[in-house]
Amino acid sequence: MNKQIDITDVVLTTDRLTLRPWRESDLNDFYEYASVDGVGQMAGWNPHRNVEESKMILGSFIKHKKTFALEHRGKVIGSLGIEEYSEENYPELDSLQGREIGYVLSKTYWGQGLMPEAVQAVIDWLFNEEKLDFIIVGHFDWNGQSKRVAQKCGFQYIKTTKFETRYDTVENSIEYILYHPERRESRC
C-alpha cells in the first residue's frame, strides 16, 4: 500500500548534497539540466523544449510535495521523487507500506557517486522517519547508470514490467525492491 508522503519541511544533508523541497527560484537550474538531450530520456521524458515547460513541471513538484531538489554547492543538479508504486503490479505488498523512488541527475555530474549518496539519504529517511516497509526503484533495461545506483544502494531485483514513456515508447522496466532491514524477516 502506498503511504502518503509530504516533504514540505524535510531537508536532508549528505557530505556533498542538500536534498530539499523545490523553490520557484530553482527554475533556471532545473531548465539547465532538464533541457539537455539524454537526461530525461533515462527517466521516460523528453528534454524540456523551453523554460515555460520547466516552469510548469517545477510548479507540479512544489504543489505535490514529494520530489526533492538535489543541491550541490548552491546549484540544483537533479531531482529525486518519492512516487506511488503500482499497487496493481504488486498485490503481494498490500499489507505493507511503501513507495517507489525515481531520480534524475544533470549530465555534468554523472559518474561522481552523487546519486547513490542522495538515494541512501532518502532510504534512511523513508525507513527511519516515515517507517516504510519497502521501497521500489526501476530503470529501463538499457539504463546501466540507474542500475548501478540501485545495486549500490542494496536493492534486489523483483520483476520486469512494461513502462509507457512520455515519448510514446514502451520500455522494459527492471524493478528492484529494498525492504526495511527490521521488517524483511516478517515477509518470509
N, C-alpha and C positions, 0 to 999 in steps of 0.2 A: 504494500500500500504506500502511495506517495504521501510523505509528510509535508505539511506546509512549511515553507522556508521564507524568512524575511531578513535580509541583510542590512536593513536601514541603518542600524547603529553598530555594525560589525566592521572592525578594522583588524586585519591580521598582518603581522610582520614576520619576515624571514631575514636571513643575513643580507639579502640583496633587494628584496621586494617589499612593497606595501600593497596589500590587497584590500580594496575599499570600494564602497558604492561609487557608481559613476556620477559625474557632475556635468552640467552643461558646458563648463569651461574646458572639458576634455575633448570637445568636438574636433579641433584641428589635429590632435594626436591620433584620435580614432580614425579620422579620414586618411591620415598619412599612411597608416599600415593597412587599413581595410580596402584601400583603392589599389593595392599592389597585386598584380597578377600572380597567382599561385598560392596566395594566403587563404582566402575564403574558400576556394575550391576544396581544400583539405577538410573543410567542415560542411561542405554541401551548399555553399552560396557563392555567387559571382562577386568579383571585385566591385566595390561601390563606384558608380558612374560619376557621382558628383557629391559635393558637401551636403546638399539637401537630403540625399539618400542617407548619408551617415547621421545627419541630424534627426531624421525620423526614427532610425534604429536606436540611436542614443536615447531618445525620448522613451522608447519602449523599455530599454534597460533600466532607466530611472523609475519608470512607472511600476514595473513588475517586481522590482526589489529582490532579484535572485541572481544577478550577474555582477561579479567583481571586476573592477578595473585593476589591471596589473601595472603598478607604477614602479619604475626603475630610475633612480637618480632624478626624480621630479618629472619624468615623462611617462605617459601611459603607453605601454608597448604591447598590450594584449588584453584578453578577457578570459574569465573562467565562469561559466554559467552552471547553476545548480538546477537542472531541468527535471521535469517529470518524466519518469521512465514509462514505457508502455506496459501497463498492468496486464493487458491482453496477452502480451508475449511471455509474461512471467506469472502465470496463475499460482505456481508453487511458492511465490513470495507473498501471497495475500495476507498472511498472518504477521508479516514483518513490516517495519517501516524503513523506507529507503528513498533514494533519489538517484538520478543519473547526472554525471558531470560532462561538460564539453568545454574545450579550450581552444584558443587561437592565439598565436604569437606573431609579432612582427618578424618578417623575414630577416631583418637586420640582426635579430637576437637568437636565431636558430643555432643549435649546437653548443650552447653555453651552459646548459643544465638549469636554466631558469624555470622552464615549465615543470619539471619534476619537483623543484623546490616549491612552486606555487601549489601544485596538486597536493603535495604532502601536507602543506599548511591547511588546506581546505579539508582533507581527510581527517586530520586531527580535530579540527573544529566540528565537523559533522558528527564524528563519533563521540567526542568528549563533551561538547556543549549541546548539540542538537539530539544526541542519543540515538542516532540512526543505527539500524541493524546491519545495513548493507549499502554499498554504493556501486553503481554500474557505470561503465565507460565503454564507448565503442569507437571504432575507426574504420574507414574504408579499407578493403583488403590491400590496396596499393599504397597506403599511407604508413610507411615504415617509421616515420618520426613519432607519430602518435602511438604506434605500437610500442616503441621503446619507452615512452613515458609511462604507459600503463604497466608495462612489465617492471620497470624500475621502482614503481610505487607499490608493487606487490599484488596487483590484480591478476586473477586467474581466468582463463578462457571459460566461457559458459555456453555460447552458441553463436551461430551466424544467422543474421536476419537480412531482410531487404530494406533499403532506405531510399526514399524518393528525394532527390536533391532539388534545390530551387532552380537548377539549370536543366531540369527535365531529363535527368538520367535516373536509372535505378541501380544502386550500388550494393555490393555485399558489405554489410556492416559486421565486423568481427567484434563481438561483445564479450566483456570481461566483468567479473564481479569481485568485490572485496567485502568480506564480512567483518563486522566488528570483532576484534580478537576474542572478547569475552563471550560473544554470543554464537560463535561458529559451532561449538560443540552442541549447542541446543538444537541445531538444524539437522544433525546427523541421526 
